[in-house]
């Protein structure tokens, strides 16, 4: 196996991991960032901007683009937004769990019922028919995807109805049928990154999630990155629960389970049946190539459990305004030696990710300080640039 196609909304981390593992990688994604294009043999834009458009993407369009790359592909890897691709539509193997397994794992109401049956702590999920039974506060979030940008808290029925109306206004696809109303619980957001074959599962790392960090995003629940490893006395229990769940749902390859580390113990939030945003920090902290390990799972192989080599952190900076990426801003971002580098001429919309920063340190505290300093340098440069334009 040599030639790989990765397709999804945002594929940079998977493409670069596969490239580091020695594969010839082509990519179809919605951003085609500078560093993705440097890693890929070839890349093309995914002409889909919403979840609905992704779900309606026809296999014939994908196959037409595959032909344009001029390679005979040995495998296809679906990324975020395209987890449900029908494997039967493609002549090459698809390195992913079956669409049926992914659907069942991604369905938050179905997951809630399964967790209830297994006796695993989780937030209660309410269906649209249960509005009168809701105990507040609750979290409202899209049923799939979103990166936290549409997540809201409602503390009473009036707030709930207002949020439902607001979300539909922001994105007409967000309706009572496509959102989840979930019991709101307190705790530290975290995740377990796993690898699994048909018969075995291995927890590779426990990660702290950075959610709604004010110096990275003004959105209170936006996904802002990870720190690997997450040092907590709940780590072993999280790993055991995560391994139980990926085997229960018959998931293969690289998958993730999101948790809250609460005062009462770990609480399962959701399953991500695909490569996760934590891929970068897991690889840097644990000295493992996740794409190579993912491919091995489909041969029935799991690696040895890796040990952390210090702390690795990723911080995702969101733009607080419409931003044009000129040469000077792109060069500044390049000097930070991060990832997700927007190309010159790109326009970043308000509250969209701008770029990612990395820190590899001996302590968690040093990692946070390093990320914040980098974010402050970029923000200060943008402010000064705007002031010069105004004068």
N, C-alpha and C positions, 0 to 999 in steps of 0.2 A: 504494500500500500504506500503510495507516494503522493498522488495528486488529490487534494482535498478542496471541496467547496464549503465555505461557511456562509450561511445566509440568515439574516435577522435584522432587527431594528438597529442594534448597536453591537458590532462584532469585534471591535478592536482587540479586546483582551484575549479572545479565543484565537483570532488570526495570528497575533504575535506569539502566543504560546505555541501554536502549531508550527510556526516558522522557526522558533528557537529549537524545536524538537527535530528539525531537519526536513519537514514536509514542504512541498510546493503548494502554496495556498492561494486560492482565489476567494474573493469576498464580494457579496452583494449586501450593502447596508445603507442606512438612511443618512449617514454622516460622511463617510469616506475621509476621515481625519488624516492629517499629514502622516502621523506615525503608523496608521493602518496601511496607507499606501506604500510606505517604506518597507513594511513587513511582507506585504502581499506580492505574489507574482503578478497579479492583475486584480483590479477592483471595479465595481460598477455601483451606481446609485440605485437604491431600492426606492422606487417611486410610490411609496406608501407613507403617510404621515399619521395615520390613526390605526387603532386596533381593528376597527371594522374593515378598513382597507386591507390590512394584513391578512385577515381571515378570508377575504374575498380574492386574494391573490391566486391566480390560476397557475397550475403546474406548467402549462404550456409556455407561459411567460418566463418562468424560471428556466425551463429547458432551452428556450431560445437564447437566453443570456448565457447559459452554460456553453452552448455551441459557439458563441462569439469569442469565448476565452481561448478556443483552439486547443484544449487539452482533453484527454480522455480521463474522466474523474473516477477515482477508486472508491471514494466515499463522499457523502454529503452530511454536513453537521448543521442542524437547525438551531438558531439562537433565539434570543428574546423576541416574542411576538409571533414566531413561526413554529412553535413547539408542536402544533397539531397537523403539520404536513403529513399527507397520506404517503406512507413509505412505498406503496404499490405503484405510485405515479412515476417512480424513478428506477432506471435500470441498475444504478449503482447502489451499494448498501447505504442505509441511513443510520448513522451512529447516534442513536437516541432511543429512549424508551418508546414503546408503542403509543400511538395517539390516544388509545383508550385508557392506558395507564396514566398518561399525562393529564387527560381530561378529569379523571377521577381524583387525582392528587391535587389538581389546581382548583377544583370546585370547592370553595370555602364552606358552603353548607354541607356538602357531602363529607368533607373532612371533619367538620364539627360532629356529625353523626357517628363517623368511624371512631373518632377520639373518645366520644362518650361511651361507645361499646367496648373500647379497649381500656377504659378507666384512666385515660391520660388527661391531666389538667389542660384546659384550653378555655378561651373566652367563648361565651355563648354567642351563637349567631342567630339573628332573627330574620325570618323570611318576610317579604312584603305583606303577607297576610296576618302578621303578628304585631302590627304597630300598637295595638291596644295593650299588649302584654309586655312591652319594653320596660326594663328597669334602667334608669339613667344613672350615670352618663354612658353614652355609647360612642364608638368610633364608626364613622361612615367612610368607606373606601371603595374604589373600583373592584369588581370581582376578580379582575386580572390586570397585571401590569400597573403602570402609573408612577412608580418610583416615589410614592408618598406625596406627590404634589397636589393631589386632589383629596387627601385625607383630611377629615374634619372631626371635631368633637361636638356632640350635641348633649346639652344638659337637661333638656326638656323637649316635649313634643313640638312646641312652637319653633324652637331652634332646629329640630330635625326637619320639619317641613320646609323651613327657610333654606336649609343647606341643600336639600334635595332639589329645590328650585334653582339655587345658585349653581350647583354642579351641572344641571341640565343646560343652563345658560352658557356655562363655560365650554361644555362639550355635549352636544345633543345626544351623543351615544350613551351618556350616563343617565340611566333611568332606574326606576325601582327594580327592574329585572336585571340590570347590569352592575348594581352596586351591592355592597354587603354592609349590613348593620350589625356591629359586633360589640359585645360588652367591653367597656374600656377598663383596662387594668394598669396598675403602676409597676414599673420594673426597668431593668437595664436591657435595651434591645440587643439581641445577640443572634448568632447563627452557628450551625454546624455544617461544615463542608464535608461531603462524603463521596466515596466511590463504592459502586456496588456491581456485582455480577448477579446471575440468576440465583445463586445460593448463598452468597456472602456479602457483607457490607463492612466497610472500614471508615471510621471517622478520621479524617485527615487533620482537621483543625477546628477549634472553637474560636469564633471571631466576635469581637465587640462591634456593634453597628453604630455609626455616627449618624444620628437622626436629628434634623432641624437645628444644626449647629449655627448660631447667629452670625459668626464671622465667615461662614461658608454659604449660607442661604437665608433669605428672609422668610422662607416657607417653614412653618413650625414642624412639619412631619416629613420634609424632603429627605430622601436617602443621600447622605453626604459622605459616604465612604465606610471604611472599616479599619480596625486595628487587630492584627493577628500576632500572638494569640491573645485570647481573653482569659485572664487569670481569675478564676472563680472556683469556689468550693462546689459549685453545681456542675462543673465541666463534665465529670464522668457520667453523671445522670443524664445530662443533655446528650452526650454521645450515645449512650445506650438506647435512649428513646428514639433518637434520629435513626439509628441503625435498624431498630424494630420497624419504624415507619416505612423506610424505603423498601425493605423486604416485603412488608405487608402490601404495599402498593405496586410491587413488582417493577420498580424503577431500576434502570441500568445506567452505568457510567457515572458522570459527575452530577451530583444533585445537592440541594441544600435544604435545611429545615430551619425556619426562623423561630426564635424563642424570646420570651421575656424572662430574665432572671429576677424573680420576684422574692419578696420576703418569705413566702410560703414554699419556694422552690421553683423549678423551671416550668414554664407554661408554653405550650406549643401554639404558635400563631398561624403559620402556614408552611406549605411545602413548595419549593421552587424546583420543578423537575427539569432542570437545565443547568448549564454553566451559570455561575453567580457573579455578582459584582465584586465579590471578595477574592476572585481568582488571583489578582495581582499580589495582594498582601499574603495570601496563602503560599504562593510560589516563592515569594521573597523571604518569608519568615521560616518556612518549612523546608526550603531547598528541594523542591519537587517540581516536575513539569506536569501540570494537570492535564494538558491535552494528551500527552503520551500515556499517562495513567488511564485517562478516559478511554482511549482506543484499546488499551489492554483489557479493560473490563469486558469488551465484546469478544475477546478471545478466552474469557473465563479467568483472567489474571488480575490479582491485586498486588500492589507493591507492599513493602514493609512499612509499618507505621512510622512516619517521620517524626523527628524531634525539632522543636523550635530553636532557631538560631537568632536569638534577640527578638525585637519587635519590628514589625513592618506596618506602616500606616498609609492609607490613601485618603486624601481629602478632595471631594468634588466641589469646585467653586461654581456657584450659580451667578449669572449676570442679573443685576437689579434694574437693568434698562435695556433698550434695544442697542446693540453694540456692533459696530462694523470693525472687522478684523483687518487692520492695515498692517503694513510690513513691520512697523516698529513694535506694535503690540504682539504680533506673532513671534518676533525675535525675542521679546522679553519672556514670553511664555516658554519658548524653547530653552532659554537660559535656566529656567527653573528645573529642567530635566524631569518633567512629569510625564503625563500621557494624555491622550485624547486632545491632540494639538489641532485646533481649528485652522484650516487653510486660509491664506490671505484672500480677502474678498468675501469671506463668509459673513453672514449677518446672524448674530445670536439674538433671539427674542428674549424679552424680560422673563425671568424665572426659568430659563433654560440653562442646562449645564454649559459652562464656559470651557473648563479644562480640569484635569486632575493633577494633584501634587502627591509626591511620595516622600516618606521618611523611613529610614532604616536605622534604628538606634538600640541602645542596650536597655532602655526603660520606656514605659508607656508615656511618662511625663515628658521626656525629651522628644518623643515623636509628635505629641500634641503641640509643643512649643515650636518645633520645626515647621509643621504644617501651617500654624497660625502666622508665623513670620512670612512664609511664602505667600499666603493669601493676602496679607497686609501689603506686601510689595506690589502685587498685581493690582489691588484696589487703589493704592496710592498713585500708581502710574496712570491708571484710567482716569482718576479724578484730575490729575495734573494736565493730562492730555485734553480733557474736556474744558478745563479752565483756559488753556491756551487757544482753543478753538473759539471760545466766547469773547476773547479780547481782540 
